[in-house]
């Protein structure tokens, strides 16, 4: 998804976990149909121990759960309005 983008708090996003990054050989943990829609709450600066230099975002999903995604797992649906 968007490797060079920076997302902002309040952006509406579609997210898919990239299990191939974590497991080898790739498993079928998630199909292309499994995704989450939510709002970006914040960037987690303290989560770089696992993802190196990648920014980790905390997302409040529509099902009420907080999940964490790196930027390549996120696709923007709508940018947050600035007031």
C-alpha distances in whole Angstrom, upper triangle without the diagonal:
4,6,9,9,12,12,16,18,19,15,15,11,10,9,10,11,11,14,14,14,17,19,21,21,19,20,19,19,16,16,13,15,15,13,14,15,16,17,16,19,19,17,19,21,23,20,19,22,20,16,18,17,14,14,14,14,17,16,19,18,20,22,24,22,20,17,15,12,10,8,5,6,6,6,9,12,15,16,19,22,24,28
4,6,6,9,10,13,16,17,14,14,11,12,11,12,14,13,17,17,16,19,22,23,24,22,23,23,22,20,20,17,19,18,16,16,16,16,16,15,18,17,16,18,19,21,19,18,21,20,16,17,15,12,12,13,13,16,16,19,19,21,24,24,23,21,18,16,12,10,7,5,8,7,7,8,12,14,14,17,20,21,25
4,6,9,11,14,17,19,16,17,14,15,13,14,15,13,17,16,14,18,20,22,23,21,23,23,23,21,21,19,21,21,18,18,19,19,18,16,19,18,15,17,17,20,17,16,19,17,14,14,12,9,10,12,13,17,17,21,21,24,26,26,24,22,19,16,12,9,6,5,9,9,10,12,15,17,17,19,22,23,27
4,7,10,13,17,19,16,17,15,16,16,17,18,17,20,20,18,21,24,25,27,25,27,27,26,24,25,22,24,24,21,21,20,20,19,17,19,17,15,17,17,20,19,17,20,19,15,15,13,11,11,13,14,18,19,22,23,25,28,28,26,24,21,18,15,12,8,9,12,11,12,12,16,17,16,18,21,21,25
4,6,10,13,15,12,14,12,14,14,16,17,17,21,21,19,22,25,27,28,26,28,27,26,24,24,22,23,23,19,19,18,17,16,14,16,15,13,16,16,19,18,17,21,20,16,17,14,11,10,12,12,16,16,19,20,23,25,25,24,21,19,17,14,11,7,9,11,10,10,9,13,13,12,14,17,18,21
4,7,10,12,10,13,12,14,14,17,18,18,22,22,20,22,26,28,30,27,29,29,27,25,26,24,25,23,20,19,17,16,14,11,13,12,10,13,13,17,16,16,19,19,16,16,13,11,9,11,10,13,14,17,19,21,24,24,22,19,18,15,13,11,8,10,12,10,11,10,14,13,11,13,15,15,19
4,7,9,7,10,9,12,12,15,17,18,21,23,21,23,26,29,30,28,28,28,26,24,25,22,23,21,18,16,14,13,10,8,10,9,9,12,14,17,16,17,20,20,17,18,15,12,10,10,8,11,11,14,15,18,21,20,19,17,15,13,11,11,8,11,12,9,9,8,11,11,8,9,13,13,17
4,6,6,9,10,14,15,18,19,21,24,26,24,25,29,32,33,31,31,31,28,26,27,25,25,23,20,17,15,13,9,7,8,8,8,12,14,17,17,18,22,22,19,20,18,15,12,12,9,11,11,13,15,18,21,19,19,16,16,14,13,13,11,15,15,12,12,10,12,11,8,7,10,10,14
4,6,9,11,14,15,18,20,22,25,27,25,26,29,33,34,32,32,31,28,26,27,26,25,23,20,17,14,11,7,5,5,6,8,12,14,17,17,19,22,22,20,22,19,17,13,12,9,9,9,11,13,16,18,17,17,14,14,14,14,14,13,17,16,13,14,12,13,12,9,7,10,10,13
4,6,9,13,14,18,20,22,25,28,26,27,31,34,35,32,32,31,28,26,27,25,24,22,18,15,12,9,5,5,6,9,11,15,17,20,20,22,25,25,23,25,23,20,16,15,11,11,9,10,12,13,16,15,16,14,15,15,15,16,15,18,17,14,14,11,11,9,7,5,8,9,12
4,6,10,12,16,18,20,23,26,24,26,29,32,33,30,30,29,27,24,24,22,21,20,16,14,11,8,6,6,8,10,12,15,18,21,20,22,25,24,22,24,22,18,15,14,11,11,10,11,12,13,17,16,16,15,15,14,14,14,13,15,14,11,10,7,8,6,5,5,8,11,14
4,7,10,14,16,19,22,25,24,25,28,31,32,29,28,27,24,21,22,19,18,17,13,11,7,6,5,7,10,12,14,17,20,23,21,23,26,25,23,25,23,20,17,16,12,12,9,10,10,10,14,14,15,14,14,14,13,15,14,15,14,10,9,6,5,5,6,7,11,13,16
4,6,10,13,15,19,21,20,22,24,27,28,25,25,23,21,18,18,16,15,14,10,8,6,6,6,7,11,13,14,16,19,22,20,21,24,22,20,23,21,17,15,14,11,11,8,10,9,11,14,14,14,13,12,12,11,12,11,12,10,6,6,5,5,7,9,10,14,16,20
4,7,10,13,16,18,18,20,22,25,25,22,22,20,18,15,15,12,12,10,7,6,5,7,9,10,14,15,16,18,21,23,21,22,24,22,20,23,22,18,16,15,12,13,10,11,9,10,13,15,14,14,12,12,10,12,11,11,8,6,5,6,7,10,12,14,17,20,23
4,7,9,12,15,15,16,18,21,22,19,18,17,15,12,13,11,11,9,6,5,6,8,10,10,14,15,15,16,19,21,18,19,21,19,17,20,19,16,14,12,11,11,9,11,9,11,13,14,13,12,10,9,7,9,9,9,6,5,6,9,10,13,15,16,20,22,26
4,6,9,12,12,13,15,18,19,15,15,13,11,8,9,8,9,7,5,6,9,11,14,14,17,18,17,18,21,21,18,19,21,18,16,19,20,16,16,13,13,13,12,14,12,14,14,16,14,14,11,10,8,10,10,9,5,7,9,12,13,16,18,20,24,26,29
4,6,9,9,10,12,15,16,13,12,12,9,8,10,10,11,9,8,9,12,13,16,15,17,18,17,17,19,20,16,17,18,15,14,17,18,15,15,12,12,13,12,15,13,16,16,17,14,13,10,9,7,9,11,9,6,9,12,15,17,20,21,22,26,28,31
4,6,6,8,9,12,13,10,11,11,9,8,10,10,13,11,11,12,15,17,19,18,20,20,18,18,20,20,17,17,18,14,12,16,17,14,15,13,14,15,15,18,17,19,20,21,18,17,13,12,9,9,11,8,6,10,13,16,19,22,23,25,28,30,34
4,5,5,6,9,10,7,7,8,7,8,10,12,14,12,12,14,18,19,21,21,22,22,21,20,21,21,17,18,18,14,13,17,18,16,17,15,17,17,18,20,19,21,21,22,19,18,14,13,11,12,14,12,10,14,16,20,22,25,26,28,32,34,37
4,5,5,7,8,5,7,9,9,10,12,13,16,14,15,18,21,22,24,23,25,25,23,22,23,23,19,19,19,15,14,16,18,16,18,17,19,20,21,23,22,25,24,26,23,21,18,16,14,13,15,12,11,15,18,21,24,27,28,30,34,36,39
4,6,8,10,8,11,13,12,13,15,15,18,16,16,18,21,22,23,22,23,22,20,19,20,20,16,15,15,11,10,13,15,13,15,14,17,18,19,22,22,25,25,25,22,20,17,14,12,11,13,11,11,14,17,21,23,26,27,29,32,34,37
4,7,9,8,10,12,11,13,15,17,19,17,17,19,22,23,24,22,24,23,20,19,20,19,15,15,14,10,10,13,16,14,16,15,17,18,19,22,22,25,24,25,21,20,16,14,13,12,15,14,13,16,20,23,26,28,29,30,34,35,39
4,6,6,7,10,10,12,15,17,19,17,18,20,24,25,27,26,27,26,24,23,24,23,19,18,17,14,14,17,19,18,20,18,21,22,22,25,24,27,26,27,23,22,19,17,16,16,18,16,15,19,22,26,28,31,32,33,37,39,42
3,5,7,11,12,14,16,18,21,20,21,23,27,28,30,29,30,29,27,26,26,25,22,21,20,16,16,18,21,20,22,21,24,25,26,28,27,30,29,30,27,26,22,21,19,19,21,18,18,22,24,28,30,33,34,36,40,42,45
4,6,10,12,14,16,18,21,20,21,24,27,29,31,30,32,32,29,28,29,28,24,24,23,19,19,21,24,22,25,24,26,27,28,30,28,31,30,31,28,28,24,23,21,20,22,20,19,23,25,29,31,34,35,38,41,43,46
4,7,9,10,12,14,17,16,18,21,24,26,28,28,30,29,27,26,28,27,23,23,22,19,18,21,23,21,23,22,23,25,25,27,25,28,27,28,25,25,21,20,18,18,20,17,16,20,22,26,28,31,32,34,38,40,43
4,6,8,10,13,15,14,16,19,23,25,28,27,29,29,28,27,29,28,24,24,24,20,20,23,25,23,24,23,24,24,24,26,24,26,25,27,24,24,20,20,19,19,21,19,17,20,22,26,28,31,33,35,38,40,44
4,6,7,10,12,11,14,17,21,23,26,26,29,29,28,27,30,29,25,26,26,22,21,25,27,24,25,23,24,24,23,25,22,24,23,25,22,23,20,20,18,20,21,19,16,19,21,25,26,29,31,33,37,39,42
4,7,10,11,9,12,15,18,21,24,24,26,26,25,25,27,26,23,24,24,20,20,23,25,22,23,21,21,21,20,21,19,21,19,21,19,19,16,17,16,17,20,18,15,18,20,23,24,27,29,31,35,37,40
4,7,8,6,9,12,15,18,21,21,24,25,24,24,26,26,23,24,24,21,20,24,25,22,22,20,20,20,18,19,17,18,17,20,17,18,15,16,14,16,18,16,13,15,17,20,21,24,26,28,32,34,37
4,5,6,9,12,16,19,22,23,25,27,26,26,29,29,26,27,27,24,23,26,27,24,24,22,22,22,20,21,18,19,18,21,20,20,18,18,17,18,19,17,14,16,17,20,20,24,26,28,32,35,38
4,6,8,11,14,17,20,21,24,26,25,26,28,29,26,26,28,24,23,26,26,23,23,21,21,21,19,20,18,18,18,21,20,21,18,18,16,17,17,15,12,14,14,17,17,21,24,26,29,32,35
4,6,10,12,16,19,21,24,25,26,27,29,30,27,28,29,26,25,28,28,25,24,22,21,21,19,19,16,16,16,19,18,20,17,18,17,19,19,17,14,15,14,17,17,20,23,25,29,32,35
4,7,10,14,17,18,21,23,23,24,27,27,24,25,27,23,22,26,26,23,22,20,19,18,16,16,13,14,13,16,15,16,14,15,14,16,17,16,12,13,14,16,16,20,22,24,28,30,33
4,7,10,13,15,18,19,20,21,24,25,22,23,25,22,21,24,24,20,19,17,15,15,12,13,10,11,11,14,13,14,12,13,12,14,15,13,10,10,11,13,13,16,19,20,24,27,29
4,6,10,12,14,16,17,19,22,23,20,22,24,22,20,24,24,20,18,16,13,12,9,9,6,7,8,11,10,11,9,11,10,13,14,14,10,10,10,12,12,14,17,18,21,24,26
4,7,10,13,15,17,19,22,24,21,23,26,24,22,25,24,21,19,16,13,12,9,8,6,6,9,10,11,11,11,12,12,14,14,15,12,10,10,10,9,11,13,14,18,21,23
4,7,9,12,14,16,20,21,20,22,24,23,21,24,23,20,17,15,11,10,6,5,4,5,9,9,9,9,9,11,11,14,14,15,13,10,11,10,10,11,12,12,15,18,20
4,6,9,12,14,18,20,19,21,24,23,21,24,22,19,16,14,10,9,5,5,7,8,11,11,11,10,10,11,12,14,14,16,14,11,11,10,10,10,10,9,13,15,17
4,6,8,11,14,16,15,18,21,20,18,20,19,16,12,10,7,6,4,6,9,11,14,13,12,10,10,10,10,11,11,14,13,10,11,10,11,11,10,9,13,14,17
4,7,10,13,15,15,17,20,20,19,21,19,17,13,11,7,6,6,7,10,13,15,13,12,9,10,10,11,13,14,17,16,13,15,14,15,14,13,11,14,15,17
4,6,9,12,12,14,17,18,16,18,16,14,10,9,6,5,7,10,13,16,18,16,14,11,11,10,11,12,12,16,15,14,16,15,17,16,14,13,16,16,18
4,6,9,9,11,14,15,13,14,13,10,7,6,5,6,9,12,15,18,20,18,16,13,12,9,10,10,10,14,14,13,15,15,18,18,16,15,18,18,20
4,5,6,8,11,12,11,12,12,10,7,5,6,7,11,13,16,20,21,19,16,13,11,9,10,10,12,15,15,15,18,18,21,21,19,19,22,21,24
4,6,6,9,11,11,11,10,9,7,7,9,11,14,17,20,24,25,23,20,16,15,12,13,11,13,16,17,17,20,20,23,23,21,21,24,23,25
4,6,7,10,10,11,11,11,9,9,11,12,16,18,21,25,25,23,20,16,15,12,14,13,15,18,18,19,22,23,26,26,25,24,27,26,28
4,6,7,7,8,9,9,8,6,9,10,14,17,19,23,23,22,18,15,13,10,11,10,13,15,15,16,20,21,24,25,24,24,27,27,29
4,5,5,5,6,7,7,8,11,13,17,20,22,26,26,25,22,18,16,12,12,10,12,15,16,17,20,22,25,26,25,25,28,28,31
4,6,6,8,10,11,11,14,16,19,22,24,28,28,26,23,20,17,14,14,13,15,17,18,20,23,25,28,29,28,29,32,32,34
4,6,9,9,11,10,13,15,18,21,22,26,26,25,21,18,15,12,12,11,14,15,15,18,21,24,27,28,27,28,31,32,35
4,6,6,8,8,12,14,17,20,21,25,25,25,21,18,15,12,10,8,11,11,13,15,18,21,24,25,25,26,29,29,32
4,6,9,10,14,17,19,23,24,28,29,28,25,21,19,15,14,11,12,14,15,17,21,23,26,27,26,27,30,30,33
4,7,9,13,16,19,23,24,28,29,28,25,22,19,15,14,10,11,13,15,16,19,21,24,25,24,25,28,27,30
4,6,10,13,16,19,21,24,26,25,22,19,16,12,10,7,7,9,11,12,15,17,21,22,21,22,25,25,28
4,6,10,13,16,18,22,23,22,20,16,14,10,9,6,6,10,11,11,14,15,19,19,18,19,22,22,25
4,7,10,13,15,19,20,19,16,13,10,6,6,5,7,10,10,10,14,15,18,19,18,18,22,22,25
4,6,10,12,16,17,16,14,10,8,6,5,6,7,11,10,9,12,13,15,16,15,15,19,19,22
4,7,9,13,14,12,10,7,6,5,7,9,11,14,12,11,14,14,16,17,16,15,19,20,22
4,6,9,11,10,8,6,5,6,7,10,11,14,12,10,12,12,13,14,14,14,17,19,21
4,7,8,6,6,5,7,9,11,14,15,17,15,13,15,14,14,15,15,14,17,19,21
4,5,5,6,6,7,10,11,15,16,17,14,12,14,14,13,15,16,16,19,21,23
4,5,7,9,11,14,15,18,19,20,17,15,15,15,14,15,17,16,19,22,23
4,6,9,11,14,16,19,21,22,18,17,18,18,17,18,20,20,23,25,27
4,7,10,13,15,19,21,22,19,18,19,19,18,19,20,19,22,24,25
4,6,10,13,16,19,20,17,16,18,19,19,20,21,20,23,25,27
4,7,10,14,16,18,15,14,17,17,18,19,19,19,22,23,25
4,7,10,13,15,12,12,15,16,17,19,19,19,22,24,26
4,7,10,12,10,10,14,15,17,19,19,19,22,24,26
4,7,8,6,7,11,13,15,17,17,18,22,23,26
4,6,6,7,11,13,16,18,17,19,22,23,27
4,5,5,8,10,14,15,15,17,20,21,25
4,6,8,11,14,17,17,19,23,24,28
4,7,10,13,16,16,19,22,24,27
4,7,9,12,13,15,19,21,24
4,6,9,11,14,17,19,23
4,6,7,10,13,16,19
4,7,10,13,16,19
4,7,9,12,15
4,6,9,13
4,6,9
4,6
4
